Amino acid sequence: MREPQYPYTSTQAQTNQRLLQRVFSWMFVGLSMTAIIAFALSLNPNVPKFLAANPLVFYGIVGLELLTVLGLSFLINRINAFLATFAFFFYAALNGITFTLILAFFELGTIATAFFVAAGMFGVCAVLGYVTKMDLSKLGAIALMALIGIIIATIVNIFLANDTLTMIISYIGVVVFCALTAYDVQKIKNMNEYASQYGEEEVTKLAIIGALMLYLDFINIFFYLLRIFGSDD
């Protein structure tokens, strides 16, 4: 079902610009929070050691992350903007804790390489998603189905511990989240067509959910590239 079309006005243009600015601003702040927390905690070698020695704590945090994302995604229309913003940054903070352990297994050069390549790939896909005239809905649906396959394969590989399968999953994961980046940017762009019909509260929540989508895309591209580049670490 297509979104309703509204006459384009100067007020809408201002709202559109404000929405896009907020989406990328929230995303940048969320990523910065994750990076700062991960870096600060990694300065204390006891933190990653504690997480490694207590897998229940680590997976408990991962579970809380999942619940936060699902809760924010499904309850975005029922909560206010303040709570949505808090949930987004709470998730970013939790991710900083889990990345403390993940980054402990890789060298700094590998982390830097994965980050800059991820930033480049994300940027290219975001631009493509914004400027293309093609409807990326089918691409998004295929990518989401592939994502389900990745999740299943990852769970299976926990028990198999197969390095080859890990690499295959990682390469497919990069492709899938690059596709989702283009799809999500186009989806956010389409929000602009009717964002001016909403009040400040609703626009803020749209920006938060858009920032969450792009945050997840970037983090996963970075994570899978980290596994690819760090396979020899």
Secondary structure, 3 states (H helix, E strand, C coil): CCCCCCCCCHHHHHHHHHHHHHHHHHHHHHHHHHHHHHHHHHCCCHHHHHHHHCHHHHHHHHHHHHHHHHHHHHHCCCCCHHHHHHHHHHHHHHHHHHHHHHHCCCCHHHHHHHHHHHHHHHHHHHHHHHHCCCCCHHHHHHHHHHHHHHHHHHHHHHHHCCHHHHHHHHHHHHHHHHHHHHHHHHHHHHHCCCHHHCCHHHHHHHHHHHHHHHHHHHHHHHHHHHHHHCCCC
